[in-house]
Amino acid sequence: MEALATSLLPPGVSALAATGLVALSLLTSALTAAAGIGGGLLLLSVMATFLPPAILIPTHGVVQLGSNAGRAALMRRQIDRHIVVPFALGSLLGVAVGAKLFVALPTPTLQIVLGMFILASVWLPKLKTSTIPNRGFVVVGMLGSFCTMFVGATGPFVASFISPDRLERHAVVATHGACMTLQHTLKVVAFGFLGFAFLPWAPLLVAMIGAGFVGTLIGRRVLDRLPHDVFARFFKVVLTLLALRLLYAAVASW
């Protein structure tokens, strides 16, 4: 039995590490479902400690695709389609350009740009990203999907536009989940065309996606009990911490 379990693991990943990743997928999905944001970047940070970028970005994309798809499906009635449709159009262009430049741009530079923009959108009163018209999400989708090919987790960037100032808390979580599902789907397809071999990672990724769905169920129960004003404050704090984490990662890599 132990030999069979080991044979299902991708090269270089121990049984202990795989168990930890499955558990972390559950916890991070619960965090995202409850807070609206946060799980993807936390999961990426941990996976980055033992996976090289060439493996990290595509495998993380698959797990996040499953996590966000589960959240979007459970909360589909709260999805704001007036945001999702233009976001999808922009994402197609962003991923297409990002795939062509995948090896040409420095990731730390993009991390700094994203981190600074998120902090500005949260704390500068004159920069109200929640007031952009729905058609502006074409640009949001394009920029977010371009950057996700290099940075991996651009959920905080997208979340700075889909905030509690714009939508009710359930709609925030549902709409953000739908947008990120689209973004990660396109990213996974792009990495497939770039030649990444997903098959050896399939058993572990399926386990992480399943655990993530359980985490989403748990996080949704927490969300149902959170007053909107508490959710809004929590959202702002988490977004700030994630922006600082991006800036730290950029500085540490230089």
NORLIN-V451523 format. One record per helix or strand of 3 or more residues. SS is the DSSP state (H for helix, E for strand). FROM is the first residue (numbers start at 1). LEN is the number of residues. Records with the same first field share a line. If there is no record, write none. Layout:
SS->FROM-LEN ; FROM-LEN
This chain:
H->2-6 ; 15-21 ; 39-9 ; 53-22 ; 76-3 ; 81-20 ; 107-17 ; 129-3 ; 134-18 ; 155-5 ; 169-25 ; 199-27 ; 228-25
